[in-house]
Amino acid sequence: MAEPSTVARPYAEAAFRLADAAGTLATWSEMLGILAAVGDDERVRAAVSDPKLSDAKVAGIFIAILSGRLSAEAENFVRVLAENGRLALLPEIRAQFEALKNEREGVVEAEVQTAFELTEAQVADLVQRLEKKTGRKVKARVQLDKTLIGGIRVILGDKVIDGSARAQLGALETALKA
């Protein structure tokens, strides 16, 4: 069976092409976000997996819940996903759409893990340094992780910058064992 990311890719790319051509990337990003949130609801997941409900009814549930918040194209997108049994992939479709959108806009997402709360000034300084290092605009998501002991760890795509005390202690331990 194919990986969910592989199955979701053509849908994310189709939504991206449609949104990009219409100049509505931000609107589609928001719509996919709310669709993914609706799809995560336990009651909606139960309805999606109910074999007694037709594809049209399942799509109708999504469209009714989000009445007035979806464009005609987005409603058609929901119908296509329902017909192909792909509504459960909405979170992955959204994630891939966001990656394509960020690539187009020259944005890289940074996951910043820190042992202690950072002030807004510290986050702004870190973002500025990361933008200078990457040459791209950086959107930072800051998470508290007490297991780091001290310092920060930054994940930029497939790159990890680990300046945590835990990493330094691990390196010291390895050096002492050698």
Secondary structure, DSSP 8 states (H G I E B T S, - for coil): ---HHHHHHHHHHHHHHHHHHHT-HHHHHHHHHHHHHHHHSHHHHHHHT-TTS-HHHHHHHHHHHTTTTS-HHHHHHHHHHHHTT-GGGHHHHHHHHHHHHHHHHTEEEEEEEESS---HHHHHHHHHHHHHHHSSEEEEEEEE-GGG-SSEEEEETTEEEE--HHHHHHHHHHHHH-
